[in-house]
Amino acid sequence: MFSLELGMEPRLGLEVSPALVVFGEMLMLPYDAMQAAIEDELLGNTALERLESECPVCAGRWRTRCPVCAPPAGGPGPGPFAARPEAAAAEPDTHALLRAVRAEVGTAEVAVAEYLVGSLDEHGFLDRSCAQVAAELGAPEAVVARVAEVIRRVGPPGVGAGGVTECLLRQLDALDCDDATLLLARAVIAGHLPALAKGHFAAIATALSVSRDEVRRVLEFVKARLRPYPAFDGNAAPRTGYVVPDVLVRPHGEIDGEFAVTLVEPAMNRLRIRRDRGQLPQARSFLALLRDRWETLRRVVELAVERQKDFLRDGPAALRPLTRAEAAAELGLHESTVSRAVADKFVLLPDRTIVPLAKFFGVSGGVDGELRRLLAAADGPVSDQRLADLLCAAGYPIARRTVAKHRARLGFASTALR
């Protein structure tokens, strides 16, 4: 005779809470989708409000071509809504610059502004003097000079310069760094730029009564902080939308060889709760999820940057093996959490290039790991065919052409260039 009874007994197990599901979905969102989610929450919850923020990239100094705060064409007002590569074509730089200049000049000066902006070359340089432009337009030289200065002030640092030297000097004006460094860099650029490019450190040091090491430091400063042309595409064809970086990686100002990590989202989305309004629980819950997203992303990026210092200093060839599983184990997170944090995130490197955060991961084991070991251990140049033979002996039978593709992707030059 069988009987059924109901009873209770303790049991250990893992259950996924609704809050954890929401956090996982939020963590995986790319930058533009997260911005849209924040805007929706602000519109639907009166207990949340946005505070004044400052762009961590340009600190409000640029009006065009900042990858974070420059609005795209047709965007819903100012804000970090730059389109991703698959989006529609972005606004040409000349249009964005002219729009910013029109807001600063009088009606009578708009024609001069249009002529000057239209005269900029593909690098953003103005190859004629204000006197020449005034003669061409039949306008007072003082008016042309005033509009040209507005262009240089509201555009990216260096735009409207007459050449590389003036461009670099104007970029120096936009930097916030040690006065001594600026003074020496200004002296070298203004009077000895060709010699600096050729590596004539002794001649420059003698002329300026400084040491060669100081001149070398100026060169490193110029390479790290300046660029020969402004961030401007001139009258080139419209570009596809650019990617907004989620993270900035910069050299640490106080510790040589170290790097500082700055998240873009917290800087651009300073939110607070208005306690005199309703929906307080929802507001607190949303802010808690945001803080968890930012803290998780920060921890993952800081670990990746710490492991990949050589890559940041020396380029792709110096990438070290690092997997998401290794990062998860070290941070005490689940591997899926690290994968969500890495997905569709981008990093602005110290050399001003933007790369996927995933580039910091995944170089471990397999063909890439074995090929890297073979190239690092080689006494001299090794042909791709020889590398294919060695990889085959190690259990990776791939063709020579495939070896060449893997080698180039890892940052190693061909035999003729090694």
C-alpha positions as CSV (number, residue, x, y, z in Angstrom):
1,M,0.0,0.0,0.0
2,F,1.5,3.3,-1.1
3,S,0.9,6.7,0.5
4,L,1.9,10.3,-0.4
5,E,3.1,12.8,2.1
6,L,4.3,16.4,1.8
7,G,7.4,17.4,3.7
8,M,10.1,20.1,3.9
9,E,13.8,19.5,3.8
10,P,16.8,22.0,3.4
11,R,18.6,22.0,0.1
12,L,21.4,24.1,-1.3
13,G,21.2,25.5,-4.8
14,L,21.8,28.5,-7.0
15,E,18.9,30.6,-8.3
16,V,19.1,33.6,-10.6
17,S,17.2,36.5,-9.1
18,P,15.3,39.0,-11.4
19,A,17.7,41.7,-10.3
20,L,20.7,39.7,-11.4
21,V,19.1,39.1,-14.8
22,V,18.5,42.9,-15.2
23,F,22.1,43.6,-14.2
24,G,23.4,41.1,-16.7
25,E,21.4,42.7,-19.5
26,M,22.5,46.2,-18.5
27,L,26.1,45.2,-18.3
28,M,26.1,44.0,-21.8
29,L,24.6,47.1,-23.3
30,P,26.9,49.1,-25.6
31,Y,27.5,52.8,-24.9
32,D,24.8,54.3,-27.1
33,A,22.1,51.8,-25.9
34,M,23.0,52.6,-22.3
35,Q,22.6,56.3,-23.0
36,A,19.2,55.7,-24.5
37,A,18.2,53.6,-21.4
38,I,19.4,56.4,-19.1
39,E,17.4,59.0,-21.1
40,D,14.3,56.8,-20.9
41,E,14.7,56.5,-17.2
42,L,15.1,60.2,-16.7
43,L,11.9,60.9,-18.8
44,G,9.9,58.3,-16.9
45,N,11.1,58.9,-13.3
46,T,10.7,62.4,-11.9
47,A,12.8,61.4,-8.9
48,L,15.9,61.3,-11.0
49,E,17.7,64.4,-12.4
50,R,20.9,65.0,-14.4
51,L,23.6,67.2,-13.1
52,E,26.2,69.3,-15.0
53,S,28.9,67.1,-16.4
54,E,32.2,67.7,-18.2
55,C,33.5,65.6,-21.1
56,P,36.5,63.6,-19.8
57,V,38.1,63.7,-23.3
58,C,38.1,67.3,-24.3
59,A,37.0,69.0,-21.0
60,G,34.8,71.3,-23.0
61,R,37.6,72.8,-25.0
62,W,36.5,71.4,-28.4
63,R,33.3,72.1,-30.2
64,T,33.8,69.5,-33.0
65,R,35.2,66.0,-33.5
66,C,35.4,65.1,-29.8
67,P,34.5,61.3,-29.9
68,V,32.4,61.6,-26.8
69,C,30.5,64.9,-26.6
70,A,30.2,66.0,-30.3
71,P,26.6,65.4,-31.3
72,P,25.9,63.7,-34.7
73,A,23.8,65.3,-37.4
74,G,20.2,65.3,-36.5
75,G,20.9,64.2,-33.0
76,P,18.5,65.1,-30.1
77,G,20.5,68.0,-28.9
78,P,24.0,68.0,-27.3
79,G,25.2,64.9,-25.6
80,P,27.3,61.8,-26.1
81,F,25.3,60.2,-28.9
82,A,27.9,59.7,-31.6
83,A,26.9,57.0,-34.0
84,R,28.5,53.5,-34.2
85,P,30.1,52.3,-37.5
86,E,26.9,50.7,-38.8
87,A,24.9,53.9,-38.3
88,A,24.2,56.5,-40.9
89,A,26.9,58.8,-42.2
90,A,28.0,61.4,-39.7
91,E,28.0,65.2,-40.2
92,P,31.0,66.4,-42.2
93,D,33.6,68.3,-40.1
94,T,33.2,71.5,-42.2
95,H,29.5,71.6,-41.5
96,A,29.9,71.0,-37.8
97,L,32.6,73.7,-37.6
98,L,30.6,76.2,-39.6
99,R,27.6,75.7,-37.4
100,A,29.7,76.4,-34.3
101,V,31.3,79.5,-35.9
102,R,27.9,80.9,-36.9
103,A,26.8,80.9,-33.3
104,E,29.8,83.1,-32.4
105,V,29.9,85.7,-35.2
106,G,27.5,88.4,-36.4
107,T,25.3,88.1,-39.5
108,A,27.5,90.3,-41.6
109,E,30.5,88.0,-40.9
110,V,28.8,84.7,-41.8
111,A,29.9,85.0,-45.5
112,V,33.5,85.4,-44.3
113,A,33.2,82.4,-42.1
114,E,31.8,80.3,-44.9
115,Y,34.7,81.3,-47.2
116,L,37.3,80.6,-44.6
117,V,35.9,77.2,-43.6
118,G,35.6,76.3,-47.2
119,S,39.2,77.3,-47.8
120,L,40.5,74.8,-45.2
121,D,42.4,71.9,-46.7
122,E,41.9,68.2,-45.9
123,H,44.1,68.6,-42.8
124,G,42.3,71.6,-41.5
125,F,45.0,74.1,-42.4
126,L,44.5,77.6,-43.9
127,D,47.3,78.1,-46.5
128,R,46.6,81.8,-47.0
129,S,47.1,84.8,-44.8
130,C,44.2,86.9,-43.6
131,A,45.4,89.7,-45.9
132,Q,45.2,87.5,-48.9
133,V,41.7,86.3,-48.0
134,A,40.6,89.9,-47.4
135,A,41.8,90.8,-50.8
136,E,40.0,87.9,-52.4
137,L,36.7,88.7,-50.6
138,G,37.0,92.5,-50.7
139,A,36.4,92.5,-46.9
140,P,38.3,94.4,-44.2
141,E,41.4,92.4,-43.0
142,A,40.4,93.0,-39.3
143,V,37.0,91.2,-39.9
144,V,38.8,88.2,-41.6
145,A,41.3,88.0,-38.8
146,R,38.5,88.1,-36.2
147,V,36.5,85.3,-37.9
148,A,39.7,83.2,-38.3
149,E,40.4,83.5,-34.6
150,V,36.8,82.3,-33.9
151,I,37.4,79.3,-36.1
152,R,40.6,78.4,-34.2
153,R,38.9,78.9,-30.9
154,V,35.7,76.8,-31.4
155,G,37.3,74.1,-33.6
156,P,39.6,71.3,-32.6
157,P,43.0,72.5,-31.4
158,G,45.1,73.4,-34.4
159,V,42.4,73.9,-37.0
160,G,43.0,77.0,-39.1
161,A,46.7,77.0,-38.6
162,G,49.1,77.9,-41.4
163,G,51.2,74.8,-41.0
164,V,52.4,72.0,-38.7
165,T,54.4,74.3,-36.4
166,E,51.5,76.6,-35.7
167,C,49.2,73.6,-35.3
168,L,51.4,72.0,-32.7
169,L,51.8,75.3,-30.8
170,R,48.0,75.8,-30.7
171,Q,47.6,72.3,-29.4
172,L,50.0,73.2,-26.7
173,D,47.8,76.1,-25.7
174,A,44.9,73.6,-25.2
175,L,46.8,71.3,-22.9
176,D,46.8,71.4,-19.1
177,C,50.2,70.3,-17.9
178,D,53.4,71.4,-16.2
179,D,54.5,74.9,-17.2
180,A,58.2,73.9,-17.5
181,T,57.3,71.2,-19.9
182,L,55.2,73.5,-22.0
183,L,57.8,76.2,-22.1
184,L,60.6,73.9,-23.3
185,A,58.2,72.1,-25.8
186,R,57.1,75.5,-27.1
187,A,60.8,76.6,-27.6
188,V,61.7,73.4,-29.4
189,I,58.6,73.3,-31.7
190,A,58.8,77.0,-32.5
191,G,62.5,77.1,-33.4
192,H,63.8,73.5,-33.9
193,L,61.0,71.3,-35.2
194,P,62.8,70.0,-38.3
195,A,65.9,69.2,-36.2
196,L,63.7,67.4,-33.6
197,A,62.1,65.3,-36.4
198,K,65.6,64.3,-37.6
199,G,66.8,63.4,-34.1
200,H,69.4,66.2,-33.8
201,F,69.1,66.3,-30.0
202,A,72.6,67.6,-29.4
203,A,72.2,70.7,-31.6
204,I,68.9,71.6,-30.0
205,A,70.3,71.1,-26.5
206,T,73.2,73.4,-27.3
207,A,71.0,76.1,-28.8
208,L,68.5,76.1,-25.9
209,S,71.1,75.4,-23.1
210,V,69.4,72.2,-21.9
211,S,70.4,68.6,-21.7
212,R,69.8,66.0,-24.4
213,D,67.6,64.0,-22.1
214,E,65.3,67.0,-21.8
215,V,65.1,67.3,-25.5
216,R,64.3,63.6,-25.8
217,R,61.6,64.0,-23.2
218,V,60.1,66.8,-25.3
219,L,60.0,64.4,-28.3
220,E,58.2,61.8,-26.2
221,F,55.8,64.5,-25.0
222,V,55.1,65.6,-28.6
223,K,54.5,62.0,-29.8
224,A,52.2,61.2,-26.8
225,R,50.2,64.4,-26.5
226,L,50.2,66.2,-29.9
227,R,49.5,65.4,-33.5
228,P,50.8,67.1,-36.7
229,Y,47.3,67.8,-37.9
230,P,44.1,68.8,-36.0
231,A,41.3,66.2,-35.5
232,F,39.6,67.5,-38.7
233,D,38.7,65.9,-42.0
234,G,38.4,69.1,-44.0
235,N,36.3,69.0,-47.1
236,A,36.6,65.2,-47.4
237,A,33.5,63.1,-48.1
238,P,31.2,62.4,-45.2
239,R,32.5,59.6,-42.9
240,T,30.5,56.8,-41.3
241,G,29.7,57.5,-37.7
242,Y,32.5,57.0,-35.2
243,V,32.5,54.8,-32.1
244,V,32.2,56.4,-28.7
245,P,34.9,55.1,-26.3
246,D,33.6,53.6,-23.0
247,V,37.0,53.9,-21.3
248,L,39.9,56.3,-21.5
249,V,43.4,55.0,-20.8
250,R,46.1,57.6,-20.2
251,P,49.6,57.7,-18.9
252,H,49.6,58.1,-15.1
253,G,50.6,61.7,-14.3
254,E,52.6,60.8,-11.2
255,I,53.9,57.2,-11.8
256,D,56.1,56.6,-14.7
257,G,55.2,53.5,-16.8
258,E,51.7,53.3,-15.2
259,F,48.3,54.0,-16.8
260,A,45.2,55.6,-15.4
261,V,41.7,54.4,-16.3
262,T,38.7,56.8,-16.7
263,L,35.2,55.6,-17.4
264,V,33.2,57.8,-19.8
265,E,29.7,57.0,-18.7
266,P,30.0,58.2,-15.0
267,A,31.6,61.4,-16.1
268,M,28.9,62.1,-18.7
269,N,26.0,60.9,-16.6
270,R,26.0,62.6,-13.2
271,L,22.6,61.7,-11.7
272,R,21.0,62.3,-8.4
273,I,17.8,61.6,-6.6
274,R,15.3,64.3,-5.9
275,R,13.8,63.3,-2.6
276,D,10.8,65.6,-2.9
277,R,9.4,63.5,-5.8
278,G,7.8,60.1,-6.0
279,Q,9.2,56.8,-7.5
280,L,12.2,56.9,-5.1
281,P,12.6,53.1,-4.9
282,Q,12.8,52.8,-8.7
283,A,15.3,55.6,-8.8
284,R,17.5,54.0,-6.1
285,S,17.3,50.7,-7.9
286,F,18.3,52.1,-11.2
287,L,21.3,54.1,-9.7
288,A,22.4,50.9,-7.9
289,L,22.4,49.0,-11.2
290,L,24.3,51.8,-12.9
291,R,26.9,51.8,-10.1
292,D,27.3,48.0,-10.4
293,R,27.8,48.3,-14.1
294,W,30.4,51.0,-13.8
295,E,32.2,49.2,-11.0
296,T,32.3,45.9,-12.8
297,L,33.6,47.5,-16.0
298,R,36.2,49.5,-14.1
299,R,37.5,46.4,-12.4
300,V,37.7,44.4,-15.7
301,V,39.5,47.3,-17.5
302,E,41.9,48.0,-14.7
303,L,43.0,44.3,-14.7
304,A,43.3,44.3,-18.5
305,V,45.4,47.5,-18.5
306,E,47.6,46.1,-15.7
307,R,48.2,42.9,-17.6
308,Q,48.7,44.7,-21.0
309,K,51.1,47.5,-20.1
310,D,53.6,46.4,-22.7
311,F,50.8,46.5,-25.4
312,L,50.0,50.1,-24.4
313,R,53.6,51.1,-24.5
314,D,54.9,49.1,-27.5
315,G,51.9,48.2,-29.6
316,P,50.0,45.0,-30.7
317,A,53.2,42.8,-30.9
318,A,53.5,43.1,-27.1
319,L,50.1,41.7,-26.3
320,R,50.3,39.1,-23.5
321,P,48.1,36.0,-23.1
322,L,44.9,36.9,-21.2
323,T,41.5,35.2,-21.3
324,R,38.2,36.2,-19.9
325,A,38.2,33.1,-17.7
326,E,41.6,34.2,-16.1
327,A,40.2,37.7,-15.5
328,A,37.1,36.3,-13.9
329,A,39.0,34.0,-11.6
330,E,41.3,36.8,-10.5
331,L,38.4,39.3,-9.9
332,G,36.1,36.7,-8.2
333,L,33.5,37.1,-11.0
334,H,31.7,34.6,-13.2
335,E,33.2,34.3,-16.7
336,S,29.9,35.3,-18.3
337,T,30.0,38.6,-16.3
338,V,33.4,39.4,-17.7
339,S,32.2,38.5,-21.2
340,R,29.2,40.8,-20.8
341,A,31.5,43.7,-19.5
342,V,33.8,43.3,-22.5
343,A,31.1,42.9,-25.2
344,D,30.7,46.0,-27.5
345,K,33.0,48.2,-25.3
346,F,35.7,50.4,-26.7
347,V,38.9,51.9,-25.3
348,L,40.6,55.2,-26.2
349,L,44.3,54.4,-26.0
350,P,47.1,56.9,-25.1
351,D,47.9,57.3,-28.8
352,R,44.3,58.5,-29.5
353,T,43.2,55.4,-31.3
354,I,40.0,53.6,-30.3
355,V,40.1,49.8,-30.1
356,P,37.6,47.2,-28.8
357,L,38.1,46.2,-25.2
358,A,38.1,42.6,-26.5
359,K,41.5,43.3,-28.1
360,F,43.0,43.1,-24.6
361,F,41.8,39.5,-24.2
362,G,41.9,36.2,-26.1
363,V,45.6,35.9,-27.0
364,S,46.3,32.7,-25.1
365,G,47.1,29.2,-26.3
366,G,46.1,27.7,-29.6
367,V,47.8,28.8,-32.9
368,D,48.3,32.4,-31.8
369,G,50.0,31.4,-28.5
370,E,52.3,28.8,-30.2
371,L,53.2,31.2,-33.1
372,R,54.0,34.0,-30.6
373,R,56.3,31.6,-28.7
374,L,58.1,30.6,-31.9
375,L,58.6,34.1,-33.1
376,A,59.8,35.3,-29.6
377,A,62.2,32.4,-29.3
378,A,63.7,32.7,-32.8
379,D,67.3,33.9,-33.0
380,G,66.8,35.6,-36.3
381,P,64.2,36.0,-39.1
382,V,62.1,32.8,-39.7
383,S,60.2,32.4,-42.9
384,D,56.4,31.8,-42.9
385,Q,57.0,28.4,-44.5
386,R,59.4,27.4,-41.7
387,L,56.9,28.6,-39.1
388,A,54.2,26.5,-40.8
389,D,56.4,23.4,-40.5
390,L,57.1,24.2,-36.8
391,L,53.4,24.7,-36.1
392,C,52.6,21.4,-37.9
393,A,55.1,19.6,-35.7
394,A,53.4,21.2,-32.6
395,G,50.0,19.9,-33.7
396,Y,48.7,22.9,-35.7
397,P,48.7,21.9,-39.4
398,I,48.0,25.2,-41.2
399,A,49.1,26.6,-44.5
400,R,51.9,29.2,-45.0
401,R,49.4,31.8,-46.1
402,T,47.4,31.2,-42.9
403,V,50.6,31.6,-40.9
404,A,51.2,35.0,-42.6
405,K,47.7,36.2,-41.6
406,H,48.1,35.1,-38.0
407,R,51.6,36.7,-37.9
408,A,50.4,40.0,-39.2
409,R,47.4,40.0,-36.8
410,L,49.8,39.5,-33.9
411,G,51.8,42.5,-35.0
412,F,55.0,40.7,-36.3
413,A,56.5,42.0,-39.6
414,S,57.3,39.7,-42.5
415,T,60.8,38.1,-42.8
416,A,62.1,40.8,-45.1
417,L,61.3,43.5,-42.4
418,R,62.3,41.6,-39.3
